[in-house]
């Protein structure tokens, strides 16, 4: 079995990306800058409204965990990805694109539609996701490969996996497999609404399994019922070895084994925040699996994130290794 730096498990979703005015969100009464779980019919209704207003939609393979695995590959790392797609055209496209981006394909298939996320990007770059999970919510134990878990340095999971009982059971089984094999676990809290839905479960995951937690300030505050950043860092550090807490335009904080580092933000004109947190996680995990310090790993994460939000789409479109060398003078 090939060795991997990171094995990601998340919902494989086809991204349907559209830039919209604020008035469009207001008209449809869609709450801005969060992830909404919707039915296929609800998603189709929004697409119909976009078509009426002649607003274009771009299509690409996505999903939070896949974006992070692709980012690791762009930096020169080795990554693999599991999730469940449908036996349909979107599923075929997803598999082809993932393989083309040098991510080891561990995708399972089921008889149903591949999940999709309709991402509405506002004029200020904020993204509002309307996600139909499709077959991704049917993930079962057999869809996560124990041989790949044993062949990786980190098992990377996202909070989005906690929205169905089937996914939850599969992930808990994978976590126990990782623990048995002394494989480190990294967990992304994913979204404040996701944290609200599964607060107790996430706290138990952090205390019982996670070596690294990725979160933004809103997610940390929601989880811990606080609005004090220092308190959030201190509490999370009691539960996990490493905390990567992003602060949006104000940079990030990294706490590793009780030592805290501040990561300065990079000056960038924000075009689209889709995938910013995923890119940060990719850069940080690349650094931590290639012998770099938590500080330099965080700087790579921040640089990848800035590269993504300065363009349209959920992943950096240029040469990621060149970007790191030019911005940080770190050769990877």
Secondary structure, 3 states (H helix, E strand, C coil): CCCEEEEEECCCEEEEEEECCHHHHHHHCCCCCCEEECCHHHHHHHHHHHHHCCCCCEEEEECHHHHHHHHHHHCCCCEEEECEEECCHHHHHHHHHHHHCCCEECCEEECCCCCEEEEEECCCCCEEEEEECHHHHHCCHHHCCHHHHHCEEEEEEEHHHHHCHHHHHHHHHHHHHHHHCCCEEEEECCCHHHHHHCHHHHHHHHHHCCCEEEEEHHHHHHHHCCCCHHHHHHHHHHHCCEEEEECHHHCEEEEECCEEEEECCCCCCCCCCCCHHHHHHHHHHHHHCCCCCHHHHHHHHHHHHHHHHCCCCCCCCCCHHHHHHHHHCCCC
